């Protein structure tokens, strides 16, 4: 069996990644597509322990470098214990965040050197890369408004931090045919339809019944519907 398909949902806080990931997973199920849904950090005992430490210990001052290494420790376990085996079985892996988040948050947001972050990430992942990133783009102000204040350690960051993160995401998406930008301002159903269209267009052989076998289709422009 050939390698499966690795798809990642990315975006700032409040963009709706978790809700949309669940809806995509339900859609995959209706299509009869074997898949696994994972989140970062999390998905393994190590990852869930890191998640608790990373998000819930708001009373701790965690330096940016430590934050990076915590995320990469969880990612290394997730790739080797969950993502890699699922891809080897020919399944779809749908992830709520992956390495683009690290570049946006710890790179652009925290100010760590992007090349050093990328190099550390390659070590953590063993070179495993997503086939497609679906970036839910939303103004930072709107994302925080949706969250309604409070929240976990990351959600309590200042507005300017999330503005840097959003700008980082958009810069990373520029000129990349592996990142499709989806506007996140619409309703849940509207955004879900845009995500499904993006996947069906890029991977018709997987998501369109009777689609062209063995063809992944042309690269997509940014999705703005």
C-alpha positions in Angstrom: 0.0 0.0 0.0 1.4 3.4 -0.9 1.9 6.4 1.4 -1.3 8.0 2.7 -2.2 11.7 2.6 -1.1 14.2 5.2 -3.3 17.3 5.5 -3.0 20.1 8.2 -5.3 22.8 9.4 -3.5 26.0 10.5 -4.4 29.4 11.7 -4.5 31.9 14.6 -6.5 31.4 17.8 -10.3 31.6 17.1 -10.0 30.7 13.4 -12.1 27.6 14.0 -9.5 24.9 13.3 -10.7 22.4 15.8 -14.4 22.7 14.7 -13.5 22.4 11.1 -11.1 19.5 11.7 -14.0 17.5 13.3 -16.3 18.3 10.4 -13.7 17.3 7.9 -13.2 14.0 9.8 -16.9 13.4 9.6 -16.8 14.1 5.9 -14.0 11.6 5.4 -16.0 9.0 7.3 -19.0 9.6 5.0 -16.7 9.0 2.0 -15.5 5.8 3.6 -11.9 7.1 3.8 -9.7 5.5 6.5 -8.1 8.4 8.5 -6.8 9.6 11.8 -7.4 13.0 13.4 -4.6 14.4 15.6 -4.0 17.6 17.4 -0.8 19.4 18.4 0.5 19.3 21.0 -1.0 16.0 21.9 -2.0 12.6 20.4 0.4 10.5 22.5 1.1 10.2 26.3 4.1 12.5 25.9 2.2 14.9 23.7 -0.7 15.2 26.1 1.6 15.8 29.0 3.4 18.6 27.0 0.0 20.0 26.1 -1.0 20.3 29.8 2.3 21.9 30.7 2.4 24.2 27.6 -1.2 25.5 27.8 -2.4 25.2 31.4 0.6 26.4 33.4 -0.1 30.1 32.9 1.7 30.8 36.2 5.0 29.6 34.6 7.3 31.8 32.7 8.4 29.7 29.8 11.3 31.1 27.6 10.7 31.0 23.8 13.4 28.4 23.3 11.9 26.1 26.0 8.5 26.6 24.4 10.0 25.5 21.0 11.6 22.4 22.4 8.5 21.3 24.3 6.5 21.6 21.1 9.1 19.6 19.1 9.3 16.9 21.8 5.6 16.3 21.4 5.8 16.5 17.6 8.6 13.9 17.5 6.5 11.4 19.4 3.4 12.1 17.4 5.2 11.6 14.0 6.9 8.4 15.1 4.0 6.8 17.0 0.9 8.0 15.1 1.4 10.0 11.9 4.2 7.9 10.3 2.4 4.5 10.9 -0.9 5.9 9.6 0.7 7.2 6.4 2.5 3.8 6.0 -0.9 2.1 6.2 -2.1 4.4 3.3 -4.5 6.4 5.5 -5.2 10.1 5.6 -3.8 12.0 8.5 -5.7 15.2 9.4 -3.8 17.4 11.9 -5.0 20.3 13.9 -1.7 22.3 13.6 1.8 21.1 12.6 5.1 22.8 11.7 3.7 25.9 10.1 2.3 26.8 13.6 5.8 26.6 15.0 7.3 28.9 12.4 4.4 31.4 12.9 4.2 31.3 16.7 7.7 30.6 17.9 9.4 32.2 14.8 7.3 35.3 13.9 5.5 35.6 17.2 8.3 35.0 19.7 11.1 36.2 17.4 13.2 33.0 17.2 15.4 32.6 14.1 13.3 31.0 11.4 16.1 28.9 9.9 17.1 27.6 13.4 13.4 26.8 14.1 13.1 25.0 10.7 16.3 23.0 11.3 15.1 21.9 14.8 11.8 20.9 13.3 13.3 18.8 10.6 15.1 16.8 13.3 11.9 16.4 15.3 9.9 15.2 12.3 12.5 13.1 10.6 11.7 15.0 7.4 7.9 14.0 7.4 6.1 16.9 5.6 2.4 17.5 5.0 1.0 17.2 1.5 -1.2 20.3 2.0 -1.7 23.0 4.6 -5.2 24.6 4.8 -4.7 28.0 6.5 -7.8 29.5 8.0 -7.0 33.2 7.8 -8.7 35.5 10.3 -7.8 39.0 11.6 -6.2 38.6 15.1 -8.8 40.9 16.6 -11.7 38.8 15.3 -10.0 35.6 16.6 -9.6 37.0 20.1 -13.2 38.3 20.0 -14.5 34.8 19.2 -12.5 33.4 22.1 -14.1 35.9 24.5 -11.1 36.5 26.8 -9.4 34.3 29.3 -8.5 30.9 27.9 -5.2 29.0 28.1 -1.7 30.4 28.4 -1.4 31.1 24.6 -4.8 32.6 24.3 -4.0 35.2 26.9 -1.2 36.7 24.9 -1.3 40.3 23.8 -3.1 41.3 20.5 0.2 42.4 18.9 1.6 38.9 19.4 -1.3 37.4 17.4 -0.9 40.1 14.7 2.7 39.0 14.2 1.6 35.4 14.1 -1.1 36.1 11.5 1.4 38.1 9.4 3.9 35.2 9.7 1.3 32.7 8.4 0.6 34.9 5.4 4.2 35.4 4.6 4.8 31.6 4.8 1.9 31.0 2.5 3.2 33.4 -0.2 4.5 31.6 -3.2 3.9 28.2 -1.6 1.8 25.7 -3.6 1.5 23.5 -0.5 -0.5 26.2 1.4 -4.1 27.1 0.5 -5.5 30.2 2.3 -9.1 30.0 3.3 -11.0 33.0 4.6 -12.2 32.3 8.1 -14.7 35.1 8.5 -17.7 33.1 7.1 -20.0 30.8 9.0 -18.9 27.3 10.0 -20.8 25.7 7.0 -19.4 28.1 4.5 -15.8 27.6 5.7 -16.3 23.8 5.7 -17.5 24.0 2.1 -14.4 26.0 1.1 -12.2 23.4 2.8 -13.9 20.5 1.0 -13.6 22.3 -2.4 -9.9 22.8 -1.8 -9.3 19.2 -1.0 -11.5 17.9 -3.9 -9.7 20.2 -6.4 -6.2 19.3 -5.2 -6.8 15.6 -4.6 -9.7 14.6 -6.9 -8.5 11.0 -7.0 -9.2 10.8 -3.2 -12.1 13.0 -2.5 -14.2 13.0 -5.7 -16.1 9.8 -6.4 -14.9 8.6 -9.8 -12.2 11.3 -9.9 -9.1 10.8 -12.0 -7.0 8.0 -10.6 -3.5 8.8 -9.8 -3.8 12.5 -10.5 -3.6 15.1 -7.7 -4.7 18.0 -10.0 -3.1 21.4 -10.5 -1.9 23.6 -7.6 -4.7 25.8 -6.2 -4.6 29.5 -5.9 -5.7 31.1 -2.5 -9.2 30.1 -1.8 -11.2 33.3 -1.3 -14.8 32.2 -1.5 
